[in-house]
Amino acid sequence: MSKKILAFRFSAMGDVAMTVPVLKEVLRQNPDTEIVMVSRPFLKPFFDNIPRLTFFGADLNGEHNGFKGLRKLYKTLQAQGPFLAVADIHSVLRTFILDALFQTSGTKVVRIDKGRKGKKQLIKSKGKVMQPLKAMPERYADVFRKIGLSVELPNQLPEKISDALNLAELELLGGKDQSWIGIAPFAQHKGKAWGEEKAVALAQLLQEKENAKVIFFGGPGKESELLDQCVEKVPGSINLAGKIKLKEELDIIEHLDVMVSMDSANMHMSSLRGTPVVSVWGATHHYAGFMGYGQDLNNIVEISTNELTCRPCSVFGNKPCFREDYACLEGVTPEMVYHKVSGILSK
């Protein structure tokens, strides 16, 4: 009889992406297991074509909003059971409510340990404890291990599987007769965003020295507007921000030779599609456990914590810089990033 597991992870986008390689390994290593994954509807493309995984989109801003909405969600999900267990790989108020509802019906619930104590020690202004913490994918895997499943994570990039882009994507990008380099210079929080000026300088270096096609990635609205300005300064480059759907974005990312990303969702989306990432880290640090799955630590670009002892000052990059100069990001030059990209292209 198949073991059916219910899993919750609603946000953030990068954290949801990091669940994918874990769920794949859980299912590969436990062939008698099924997973119902509950997340935001627009994130469904992350989970396409995974055998024995059913995706359920929770409308947390609409019919599943508030306690009544969560109760409705619970009843809908309960009908898809029975479940061996609930894997709460988010552990926030919404999932606590859902957990409690499932527990009242006798379903086992296992929650993620986010390692908050270690993260607090990592970002202390004085007396930092600079040691690597458990990677988030391993924390996700621990939840399934506690349920009783076998899970070993190889932490390797998957092989690229897409043979070709569809006609519309090829027309948008103009064909692939040179290296394609993605640049995603923004992040949700200022402490992780490199910015458009450095992105332009890097793009110009890549065009001049590598004859590369530069493709800018970002969100709709303000980021897209700023990247439109970047394209004006980098003739031949393309801005995809806010112009394509998530599935098409993932397909294009798979065809990149390298992605340049902050500590943000684009790093994790690239990991899903086997694309190497040169990652830029500012106020945050990979020791907190948010390194892209399967990505090479040698491709990190950052100011040394010995040189800038205030790093890291934040787990998520959301704290204002107490120096007010964001030296952790300003010190990372386009030349430093170009050097890493060039090294990957030359392999």
TORVEX-916082 format. One record per residue (C-alpha): residue in three letters; residue number from 1; y, z, x. Coordinates in nm, 3 decimals. Each point is the difference from the previous one (the first is absolute). Layout:
// TORVEX-916082
+-----+-----+---------+---------+---------+
!   r !   k !       v !       w !       u !
+-----+-----+---------+---------+---------+
! Ala ! NUM !       Y !       Z !       X !
...
+-----+-----+---------+---------+---------+
This chain:
// TORVEX-916082
+-----+-----+---------+---------+---------+
!   r !   k !       v !       w !       u !
+-----+-----+---------+---------+---------+
! Met !   1 !   0.000 !   0.000 !   0.000 !
! Ser !   2 !   0.344 !  -0.096 !   0.130 !
! Lys !   3 !   0.239 !   0.273 !   0.112 !
! Lys !   4 !   0.344 !  -0.062 !  -0.147 !
! Ile !   5 !   0.305 !   0.153 !   0.169 !
! Leu !   6 !   0.352 !   0.012 !  -0.147 !
! Ala !   7 !   0.279 !  -0.016 !   0.262 !
! Phe !   8 !   0.377 !   0.057 !  -0.039 !
! Arg !   9 !   0.278 !  -0.115 !   0.233 !
! Phe !  10 !   0.326 !  -0.106 !  -0.167 !
! Ser !  11 !   0.246 !  -0.033 !   0.291 !
! Ala !  12 !   0.148 !  -0.064 !   0.255 !
! Met !  13 !  -0.079 !  -0.368 !   0.051 !
! Gly !  14 !  -0.113 !   0.043 !   0.361 !
! Asp !  15 !  -0.211 !   0.303 !  -0.085 !
! Val !  16 !  -0.172 !  -0.192 !  -0.279 !
! Ala !  17 !  -0.069 !  -0.286 !   0.243 !
! Met !  18 !  -0.163 !   0.249 !   0.240 !
! Thr !  19 !  -0.256 !   0.091 !  -0.266 !
! Val !  20 !  -0.144 !  -0.352 !  -0.003 !
! Pro !  21 !  -0.199 !   0.000 !   0.328 !
! Val !  22 !  -0.133 !   0.345 !  -0.092 !
! Leu !  23 !  -0.119 !  -0.109 !  -0.344 !
! Lys !  24 !  -0.162 !  -0.309 !   0.152 !
! Glu !  25 !  -0.195 !   0.215 !   0.246 !
! Val !  26 !  -0.099 !   0.250 !  -0.269 !
! Leu !  27 !  -0.143 !  -0.282 !  -0.209 !
! Arg !  28 !  -0.160 !  -0.183 !   0.293 !
! Gln !  29 !  -0.172 !   0.313 !   0.130 !
! Asn !  30 !  -0.100 !   0.129 !  -0.344 !
! Pro !  31 !  -0.147 !  -0.299 !  -0.188 !
! Asp !  32 !  -0.085 !   0.214 !  -0.304 !
! Thr !  33 !   0.367 !   0.093 !  -0.052 !
! Glu !  34 !   0.276 !  -0.145 !  -0.217 !
! Ile !  35 !   0.369 !   0.089 !   0.013 !
! Val !  36 !   0.266 !  -0.019 !  -0.269 !
! Met !  37 !   0.331 !  -0.005 !   0.188 !
! Val !  38 !   0.312 !   0.104 !  -0.193 !
! Ser !  39 !   0.340 !  -0.097 !   0.135 !
! Arg !  40 !   0.320 !  -0.184 !  -0.091 !
! Pro !  41 !  -0.071 !  -0.333 !  -0.175 !
! Phe !  42 !   0.195 !  -0.215 !   0.247 !
! Leu !  43 !  -0.220 !   0.122 !   0.287 !
! Lys !  44 !  -0.313 !  -0.161 !  -0.145 !
! Pro !  45 !  -0.008 !  -0.281 !   0.261 !
! Phe !  46 !  -0.083 !   0.260 !   0.266 !
! Phe !  47 !  -0.333 !   0.057 !  -0.174 !
! Asp !  48 !  -0.102 !  -0.353 !  -0.099 !
! Asn !  49 !  -0.350 !  -0.124 !   0.084 !
! Ile !  50 !  -0.148 !   0.337 !   0.099 !
! Pro !  51 !  -0.357 !   0.017 !  -0.135 !
! Arg !  52 !  -0.072 !   0.294 !  -0.234 !
! Leu !  53 !   0.368 !   0.098 !  -0.017 !
! Thr !  54 !   0.183 !  -0.010 !  -0.333 !
! Phe !  55 !   0.378 !   0.026 !   0.011 !
! Phe !  56 !   0.190 !   0.173 !  -0.280 !
! Gly !  57 !   0.379 !  -0.031 !  -0.016 !
! Ala !  58 !   0.171 !   0.316 !  -0.122 !
! Asp !  59 !   0.337 !  -0.063 !  -0.168 !
! Leu !  60 !   0.162 !   0.324 !   0.115 !
! Asn !  61 !   0.347 !  -0.112 !  -0.110 !
! Gly !  62 !  -0.119 !  -0.106 !  -0.345 !
! Glu !  63 !  -0.299 !   0.091 !  -0.212 !
! His !  64 !  -0.142 !   0.238 !   0.263 !
! Asn !  65 !   0.328 !   0.182 !   0.064 !
! Gly !  66 !   0.026 !   0.377 !  -0.053 !
! Phe !  67 !  -0.273 !   0.240 !  -0.106 !
! Lys !  68 !  -0.083 !  -0.193 !  -0.318 !
! Gly !  69 !  -0.024 !  -0.320 !   0.198 !
! Leu !  70 !  -0.226 !   0.160 !   0.261 !
! Arg !  71 !  -0.224 !   0.136 !  -0.274 !
! Lys !  72 !  -0.026 !  -0.353 !  -0.141 !
! Leu !  73 !  -0.085 !  -0.126 !   0.349 !
! Tyr !  74 !  -0.266 !   0.270 !   0.032 !
! Lys !  75 !  -0.163 !  -0.099 !  -0.327 !
! Thr !  76 !  -0.001 !  -0.367 !   0.097 !
! Leu !  77 !  -0.152 !   0.072 !   0.339 !
! Gln !  78 !  -0.250 !   0.248 !  -0.139 !
! Ala !  79 !  -0.140 !  -0.279 !  -0.216 !
! Gln !  80 !  -0.086 !  -0.193 !   0.318 !
! Gly !  81 !  -0.222 !   0.285 !   0.125 !
! Pro !  82 !  -0.196 !   0.209 !   0.036 !
! Phe !  83 !   0.127 !   0.067 !   0.351 !
! Leu !  84 !  -0.184 !   0.181 !   0.275 !
! Ala !  85 !   0.337 !   0.129 !   0.124 !
! Val !  86 !   0.374 !  -0.054 !   0.013 !
! Ala !  87 !   0.139 !  -0.083 !   0.345 !
! Asp !  88 !   0.363 !   0.114 !  -0.008 !
! Ile !  89 !   0.136 !  -0.172 !   0.311 !
! His !  90 !   0.361 !   0.060 !  -0.102 !
! Ser !  91 !   0.035 !   0.369 !  -0.099 !
! Val !  92 !   0.328 !  -0.001 !  -0.191 !
! Leu !  93 !   0.099 !   0.149 !  -0.336 !
! Arg !  94 !  -0.121 !  -0.301 !  -0.201 !
! Thr !  95 !  -0.343 !   0.004 !   0.161 !
! Phe !  96 !  -0.024 !   0.379 !  -0.031 !
! Ile !  97 !   0.036 !  -0.042 !  -0.378 !
! Leu !  98 !  -0.265 !  -0.272 !  -0.007 !
! Asp !  99 !  -0.224 !   0.212 !   0.223 !
! Ala ! 100 !   0.026 !   0.293 !  -0.239 !
! Leu ! 101 !  -0.085 !  -0.217 !  -0.300 !
! Phe ! 102 !  -0.310 !  -0.137 !   0.170 !
! Gln ! 103 !  -0.103 !   0.346 !   0.118 !
! Thr ! 104 !   0.010 !   0.127 !  -0.359 !
! Ser ! 105 !  -0.258 !  -0.267 !  -0.086 !
! Gly ! 106 !  -0.223 !   0.114 !   0.286 !
! Thr ! 107 !   0.080 !  -0.270 !   0.257 !
! Lys ! 108 !   0.012 !   0.105 !   0.366 !
! Val ! 109 !   0.343 !  -0.049 !   0.165 !
! Val ! 110 !   0.062 !  -0.025 !   0.376 !
! Arg ! 111 !   0.359 !  -0.016 !   0.131 !
! Ile ! 112 !   0.139 !  -0.131 !   0.325 !
! Asp ! 113 !   0.112 !   0.245 !   0.269 !
! Lys ! 114 !   0.333 !  -0.146 !   0.114 !
! Gly ! 115 !   0.023 !   0.218 !   0.311 !
! Arg ! 116 !   0.346 !   0.129 !  -0.084 !
! Lys ! 117 !  -0.008 !   0.285 !   0.254 !
! Gly ! 118 !  -0.064 !  -0.231 !   0.294 !
! Lys ! 119 !   0.268 !  -0.242 !  -0.115 !
! Lys ! 120 !   0.255 !   0.279 !  -0.022 !
! Gln ! 121 !  -0.080 !   0.103 !   0.357 !
! Leu ! 122 !   0.037 !  -0.359 !   0.115 !
! Ile ! 123 !   0.357 !  -0.033 !  -0.128 !
! Lys ! 124 !   0.138 !   0.346 !   0.088 !
! Ser ! 125 !   0.340 !  -0.009 !   0.169 !
! Lys ! 126 !  -0.126 !   0.254 !   0.255 !
! Gly ! 127 !  -0.352 !   0.059 !   0.119 !
! Lys ! 128 !  -0.151 !  -0.327 !  -0.116 !
! Val ! 129 !  -0.377 !  -0.026 !   0.021 !
! Met ! 130 !  -0.042 !  -0.358 !   0.122 !
! Gln ! 131 !  -0.361 !  -0.081 !  -0.067 !
! Pro ! 132 !  -0.159 !  -0.275 !  -0.210 !
! Leu ! 133 !  -0.088 !   0.107 !  -0.352 !
! Lys ! 134 !  -0.284 !  -0.144 !  -0.206 !
! Ala ! 135 !   0.073 !  -0.356 !  -0.113 !
! Met ! 136 !   0.066 !  -0.043 !  -0.373 !
! Pro ! 137 !  -0.301 !  -0.232 !  -0.049 !
! Glu ! 138 !  -0.221 !   0.276 !   0.144 !
! Arg ! 139 !   0.156 !   0.247 !  -0.244 !
! Tyr ! 140 !  -0.085 !  -0.239 !  -0.284 !
! Ala ! 141 !  -0.353 !  -0.036 !   0.135 !
! Asp ! 142 !  -0.037 !   0.380 !   0.012 !
! Val ! 143 !   0.043 !   0.010 !  -0.378 !
! Phe ! 144 !  -0.298 !  -0.230 !  -0.050 !
! Arg ! 145 !  -0.200 !   0.191 !   0.260 !
! Lys ! 146 !   0.057 !   0.321 !  -0.196 !
! Ile ! 147 !  -0.127 !  -0.178 !  -0.310 !
! Gly ! 148 !  -0.320 !  -0.061 !   0.194 !
! Leu ! 149 !   0.034 !  -0.359 !   0.118 !
! Ser ! 150 !  -0.048 !  -0.133 !   0.352 !
! Val ! 151 !   0.316 !  -0.152 !   0.151 !
! Glu ! 152 !   0.062 !  -0.108 !   0.358 !
! Leu ! 153 !   0.322 !  -0.190 !   0.074 !
! Pro ! 154 !  -0.012 !  -0.261 !   0.281 !
! Asn ! 155 !   0.382 !  -0.020 !   0.006 !
! Gln ! 156 !  -0.005 !  -0.371 !   0.078 !
! Leu ! 157 !   0.203 !  -0.284 !  -0.144 !
! Pro ! 158 !  -0.200 !  -0.219 !  -0.238 !
! Glu ! 159 !  -0.068 !  -0.362 !   0.085 !
! Lys ! 160 !   0.240 !  -0.247 !  -0.155 !
! Ile ! 161 !  -0.173 !  -0.181 !  -0.284 !
! Ser ! 162 !   0.255 !  -0.228 !  -0.165 !
! Asp ! 163 !  -0.052 !  -0.363 !   0.101 !
! Ala ! 164 !   0.328 !  -0.139 !  -0.126 !
! Leu ! 165 !   0.309 !   0.083 !  -0.193 !
! Asn ! 166 !   0.046 !  -0.155 !  -0.339 !
! Leu ! 167 !   0.227 !  -0.302 !  -0.037 !
! Ala ! 168 !   0.297 !   0.198 !  -0.130 !
! Glu ! 169 !  -0.018 !   0.243 !   0.294 !
! Leu ! 170 !  -0.026 !  -0.284 !   0.252 !
! Glu ! 171 !   0.299 !  -0.174 !  -0.154 !
! Leu ! 172 !   0.195 !   0.326 !   0.012 !
! Leu ! 173 !  -0.075 !   0.054 !   0.369 !
! Gly ! 174 !   0.001 !  -0.361 !   0.116 !
! Gly ! 175 !  -0.348 !  -0.019 !   0.156 !
! Lys ! 176 !  -0.148 !   0.190 !   0.294 !
! Asp ! 177 !   0.053 !  -0.194 !   0.321 !
! Gln ! 178 !   0.133 !   0.292 !   0.205 !
! Ser ! 179 !  -0.042 !   0.376 !   0.030 !
! Trp ! 180 !   0.101 !   0.192 !  -0.311 !
! Ile ! 181 !   0.163 !   0.337 !   0.062 !
! Gly ! 182 !   0.084 !   0.233 !  -0.287 !
! Ile ! 183 !   0.289 !   0.243 !   0.030 !
! Ala ! 184 !   0.037 !   0.285 !  -0.250 !
! Pro ! 185 !   0.300 !   0.199 !   0.129 !
! Phe ! 186 !   0.046 !   0.237 !  -0.293 !
! Ala ! 187 !  -0.171 !   0.308 !  -0.140 !
! Gln ! 188 !   0.048 !   0.230 !  -0.296 !
! His ! 189 !   0.185 !   0.257 !   0.212 !
! Lys ! 190 !   0.278 !  -0.047 !   0.256 !
! Gly ! 191 !  -0.188 !   0.190 !   0.270 !
! Lys ! 192 !  -0.258 !  -0.280 !   0.010 !
! Ala ! 193 !   0.219 !  -0.311 !  -0.042 !
! Trp ! 194 !   0.088 !  -0.213 !   0.305 !
! Gly ! 195 !   0.249 !  -0.214 !  -0.191 !
! Glu ! 196 !   0.107 !  -0.361 !  -0.033 !
! Glu ! 197 !   0.212 !  -0.032 !   0.317 !
! Lys ! 198 !  -0.288 !   0.075 !   0.235 !
! Ala ! 199 !  -0.230 !  -0.212 !  -0.217 !
! Val ! 200 !   0.228 !  -0.300 !   0.051 !
! Ala ! 201 !   0.014 !   0.055 !   0.376 !
! Leu ! 202 !  -0.380 !   0.022 !   0.015 !
! Ala ! 203 !  -0.039 !  -0.312 !  -0.213 !
! Gln ! 204 !   0.228 !  -0.194 !   0.231 !
! Leu ! 205 !  -0.203 !   0.111 !   0.302 !
! Leu ! 206 !  -0.323 !  -0.107 !  -0.169 !
! Gln ! 207 !   0.140 !  -0.342 !  -0.084 !
! Glu ! 208 !   0.144 !  -0.053 !   0.348 !
! Lys ! 209 !  -0.292 !   0.126 !   0.208 !
! Glu ! 210 !  -0.304 !  -0.055 !  -0.222 !
! Asn ! 211 !   0.111 !  -0.287 !  -0.230 !
! Ala ! 212 !  -0.119 !   0.222 !  -0.285 !
! Lys ! 213 !   0.067 !  -0.027 !  -0.371 !
! Val ! 214 !   0.150 !   0.330 !  -0.116 !
! Ile ! 215 !  -0.076 !   0.126 !  -0.350 !
! Phe ! 216 !   0.196 !   0.298 !  -0.131 !
! Phe ! 217 !  -0.163 !   0.250 !  -0.236 !
! Gly ! 218 !   0.159 !   0.270 !  -0.213 !
! Gly ! 219 !   0.064 !   0.119 !  -0.351 !
! Pro ! 220 !   0.202 !  -0.159 !  -0.281 !
! Gly ! 221 !   0.368 !   0.077 !  -0.052 !
! Lys ! 222 !   0.205 !   0.127 !   0.293 !
! Glu ! 223 !  -0.266 !  -0.067 !   0.265 !
! Ser ! 224 !  -0.044 !  -0.358 !  -0.117 !
! Glu ! 225 !   0.377 !  -0.055 !   0.007 !
! Leu ! 226 !   0.023 !   0.129 !   0.357 !
! Leu ! 227 !  -0.292 !  -0.217 !   0.109 !
! Asp ! 228 !   0.167 !  -0.306 !  -0.156 !
! Gln ! 229 !   0.285 !   0.070 !   0.241 !
! Cys ! 230 !  -0.251 !   0.020 !   0.285 !
! Val ! 231 !  -0.135 !  -0.345 !  -0.087 !
! Glu ! 232 !   0.352 !  -0.142 !   0.025 !
! Lys ! 233 !   0.014 !   0.128 !   0.359 !
! Val ! 234 !  -0.353 !  -0.116 !   0.086 !
! Pro ! 235 !  -0.033 !  -0.365 !  -0.108 !
! Gly ! 236 !  -0.355 !  -0.094 !  -0.090 !
! Ser ! 237 !  -0.100 !   0.354 !  -0.093 !
! Ile ! 238 !  -0.112 !   0.096 !  -0.350 !
! Asn ! 239 !   0.070 !   0.301 !  -0.222 !
! Leu ! 240 !  -0.286 !   0.090 !  -0.234 !
! Ala ! 241 !   0.148 !   0.329 !  -0.124 !
! Gly ! 242 !  -0.005 !   0.012 !  -0.379 !
! Lys ! 243 !  -0.101 !  -0.366 !  -0.024 !
! Ile ! 244 !  -0.380 !   0.017 !  -0.031 !
! Lys ! 245 !  -0.263 !   0.219 !  -0.164 !
! Leu ! 246 !  -0.208 !   0.255 !   0.189 !
! Lys ! 247 !  -0.314 !  -0.214 !   0.009 !
! Glu ! 248 !   0.186 !  -0.293 !   0.155 !
! Glu ! 249 !   0.168 !   0.236 !   0.247 !
! Leu ! 250 !  -0.338 !   0.131 !   0.113 !
! Asp ! 251 !  -0.132 !  -0.355 !   0.040 !
! Ile ! 252 !   0.297 !  -0.096 !   0.218 !
! Ile ! 253 !  -0.031 !   0.319 !   0.206 !
! Glu ! 254 !  -0.361 !  -0.097 !   0.075 !
! His ! 255 !   0.125 !  -0.324 !   0.155 !
! Leu ! 256 !   0.253 !   0.169 !   0.228 !
! Asp ! 257 !  -0.074 !   0.022 !   0.371 !
! Val ! 258 !   0.188 !   0.331 !   0.022 !
! Met ! 259 !   0.191 !   0.226 !  -0.238 !
! Val ! 260 !   0.291 !   0.209 !   0.126 !
! Ser ! 261 !   0.031 !   0.297 !  -0.232 !
! Met ! 262 !   0.143 !   0.345 !  -0.023 !
! Asp ! 263 !  -0.213 !   0.302 !  -0.092 !
! Ser ! 264 !  -0.017 !  -0.153 !  -0.348 !
! Ala ! 265 !  -0.213 !  -0.184 !  -0.255 !
! Asn ! 266 !   0.006 !  -0.333 !   0.187 !
! Met ! 267 !  -0.193 !   0.159 !   0.287 !
! His ! 268 !  -0.274 !   0.109 !  -0.241 !
! Met ! 269 !  -0.001 !  -0.329 !  -0.192 !
! Ser ! 270 !  -0.051 !  -0.181 !   0.331 !
! Ser ! 271 !  -0.292 !   0.229 !   0.078 !
! Leu ! 272 !  -0.166 !  -0.105 !  -0.327 !
! Arg ! 273 !   0.011 !  -0.365 !   0.107 !
! Gly ! 274 !  -0.094 !   0.038 !   0.367 !
! Thr ! 275 !   0.344 !  -0.078 !   0.144 !
! Pro ! 276 !   0.110 !   0.185 !   0.316 !
! Val ! 277 !   0.321 !   0.200 !  -0.032 !
! Val ! 278 !   0.271 !   0.090 !   0.247 !
! Ser ! 279 !   0.127 !   0.318 !  -0.162 !
! Val ! 280 !   0.342 !   0.158 !   0.057 !
! Trp ! 281 !   0.018 !   0.379 !  -0.039 !
! Gly ! 282 !   0.322 !   0.200 !  -0.028 !
! Ala ! 283 !   0.025 !   0.344 !  -0.161 !
! Thr ! 284 !  -0.373 !   0.000 !  -0.075 !
! His ! 285 !  -0.301 !  -0.001 !   0.233 !
! His ! 286 !  -0.352 !  -0.139 !  -0.023 !
! Tyr ! 287 !  -0.136 !   0.349 !   0.080 !
! Ala ! 288 !   0.066 !   0.086 !  -0.367 !
! Gly ! 289 !  -0.291 !  -0.227 !  -0.092 !
! Phe ! 290 !   0.169 !  -0.305 !  -0.153 !
! Met ! 291 !  -0.087 !  -0.261 !   0.263 !
! Gly ! 292 !  -0.120 !  -0.327 !  -0.147 !
! Tyr ! 293 !  -0.378 !  -0.009 !  -0.040 !
! Gly ! 294 !  -0.158 !  -0.183 !   0.293 !
! Gln ! 295 !   0.333 !  -0.063 !   0.173 !
! Asp ! 296 !   0.036 !   0.033 !   0.378 !
! Leu ! 297 !   0.199 !   0.302 !   0.120 !
! Asn ! 298 !   0.112 !  -0.211 !   0.297 !
! Asn ! 299 !   0.206 !  -0.213 !  -0.240 !
! Ile ! 300 !   0.225 !   0.292 !  -0.101 !
! Val ! 301 !   0.366 !  -0.026 !   0.105 !
! Glu ! 302 !   0.187 !   0.331 !   0.012 !
! Ile ! 303 !   0.225 !   0.223 !   0.206 !
! Ser ! 304 !  -0.213 !   0.253 !   0.186 !
! Thr ! 305 !  -0.006 !   0.353 !  -0.143 !
! Asn ! 306 !   0.063 !   0.120 !   0.357 !
! Glu ! 307 !   0.321 !  -0.201 !   0.010 !
! Leu ! 308 !   0.101 !   0.088 !  -0.356 !
! Thr ! 309 !  -0.139 !   0.346 !  -0.064 !
! Cys ! 310 !   0.118 !   0.011 !  -0.363 !
! Arg ! 311 !  -0.267 !  -0.260 !  -0.087 !
! Pro ! 312 !  -0.165 !   0.021 !  -0.242 !
! Cys ! 313 !   0.238 !   0.177 !  -0.235 !
! Ser ! 314 !  -0.161 !  -0.115 !  -0.324 !
! Val ! 315 !  -0.343 !  -0.087 !  -0.137 !
! Phe ! 316 !   0.136 !  -0.270 !  -0.232 !
! Gly ! 317 !   0.335 !  -0.088 !   0.161 !
! Asn ! 318 !   0.197 !   0.144 !  -0.292 !
! Lys ! 319 !   0.196 !   0.268 !   0.188 !
! Pro ! 320 !   0.357 !  -0.080 !   0.113 !
! Cys ! 321 !   0.040 !  -0.028 !   0.377 !
! Phe ! 322 !   0.149 !   0.328 !   0.125 !
! Arg ! 323 !   0.147 !  -0.190 !   0.297 !
! Glu ! 324 !   0.147 !  -0.252 !  -0.248 !
! Asp ! 325 !  -0.067 !  -0.289 !   0.238 !
! Tyr ! 326 !  -0.365 !  -0.084 !  -0.073 !
! Ala ! 327 !  -0.062 !  -0.036 !   0.372 !
! Cys ! 328 !  -0.373 !  -0.030 !  -0.070 !
! Leu ! 329 !   0.060 !  -0.337 !  -0.168 !
! Glu ! 330 !   0.313 !  -0.117 !   0.180 !
! Gly ! 331 !  -0.182 !   0.040 !   0.333 !
! Val ! 332 !  -0.273 !  -0.246 !  -0.099 !
! Thr ! 333 !   0.131 !  -0.338 !   0.116 !
! Pro ! 334 !  -0.100 !  -0.349 !  -0.115 !
! Glu ! 335 !  -0.117 !  -0.067 !   0.358 !
! Met ! 336 !  -0.243 !   0.294 !  -0.017 !
! Val ! 337 !  -0.152 !  -0.132 !  -0.321 !
! Tyr ! 338 !  -0.007 !  -0.359 !   0.125 !
! His ! 339 !  -0.199 !   0.111 !   0.306 !
! Lys ! 340 !  -0.274 !   0.143 !  -0.223 !
! Val ! 341 !  -0.009 !  -0.306 !  -0.227 !
! Ser ! 342 !  -0.018 !  -0.232 !   0.300 !
! Gly ! 343 !  -0.292 !   0.199 !   0.136 !
! Ile ! 344 !  -0.198 !  -0.050 !  -0.321 !
! Leu ! 345 !   0.082 !  -0.373 !  -0.018 !
! Ser ! 346 !  -0.116 !  -0.052 !   0.360 !
! Lys ! 347 !  -0.347 !   0.147 !  -0.064 !
+-----+-----+---------+---------+---------+
